[in-house]
């Protein structure tokens, strides 16, 4: 019984660490996306369309990856808040 509670506490700790790491990664990606947008605007202003096109591809991939991190964050929150409490109550 106590071993099971320790297991749930360990899961919650790991999920909280994952959420903190995701937050750090999201902040980093957000600043990178802002930078890429400004670089793309500058390249378009200067008429370097092929270089801007390459950067837009990179920006698109980064935004998709950010959406994946949002999904992962929501899933971790769901497990930590709802499912883990339900599992501890089922003992």
C-alpha positions in Angstrom: 0.0 0.0 0.0 2.8 2.5 0.9 4.8 1.3 -2.1 1.9 2.2 -4.4 1.6 5.7 -2.8 5.4 6.2 -3.3 5.0 5.2 -6.9 2.2 7.8 -7.5 4.3 10.4 -5.7 7.2 9.6 -8.0 5.0 9.8 -11.1 3.7 13.2 -10.0 7.3 14.5 -9.4 8.4 13.3 -12.8 5.4 14.9 -14.5 6.0 18.2 -12.7 9.7 18.1 -13.8 8.5 17.5 -17.4 6.1 20.4 -17.2 8.9 22.7 -16.0 11.1 21.5 -18.8 8.4 22.1 -21.4 7.9 25.6 -20.1 11.6 26.4 -20.6 11.5 24.9 -24.1 8.4 26.8 -25.0 9.9 30.1 -23.9 13.0 29.4 -25.9 11.0 28.5 -29.0 8.8 31.6 -28.7 11.8 33.9 -28.7 13.3 32.0 -31.7 10.0 32.4 -33.5 9.9 36.1 -32.8 13.5 36.4 -34.1 12.7 34.4 -37.2 9.7 36.6 -38.0 11.8 39.7 -37.7 14.5 38.2 -39.9 11.9 37.2 -42.5 10.5 40.7 -42.6 13.9 42.2 -43.0 14.8 39.7 -45.8 11.5 40.5 -47.6 12.1 44.2 -47.2 15.6 43.8 -48.8 14.2 41.6 -51.6 15.9 38.4 -50.7 12.9 36.2 -51.4 14.6 32.9 -51.7 16.3 33.3 -48.3 13.0 34.4 -46.7 11.3 31.4 -48.2 13.8 29.1 -46.5 13.3 30.8 -43.1 9.5 30.6 -43.5 9.9 26.8 -43.7 12.0 26.8 -40.5 9.4 29.0 -38.8 6.6 26.7 -39.9 8.4 23.6 -38.4 9.1 25.5 -35.2 5.5 26.5 -34.8 4.3 22.9 -35.4 6.8 21.7 -32.8 5.5 24.3 -30.4 2.0 23.0 -30.9 3.2 19.5 -30.0 4.7 20.8 -26.8 1.3 22.5 -26.0 -0.4 19.1 -26.6 2.2 17.3 -24.4 1.7 19.9 -21.6 -2.0 19.5 -21.7 -1.7 15.7 -21.5 0.7 15.9 -18.5 -1.6 18.3 -16.7 -4.5 15.9 -17.4 -2.6 13.0 -15.9 -1.4 15.0 -12.9 -4.6 16.7 -12.0 -7.4 14.2 -12.9 -6.1 10.7 -13.5 -3.6 10.5 -10.8 -6.1 11.6 -8.2 -8.6 9.1 -9.4 -6.0 6.3 -9.3 -5.0 7.1 -5.7 -8.6 7.1 -4.7 -9.1 3.6 -6.1 -6.7 1.9 -3.8 
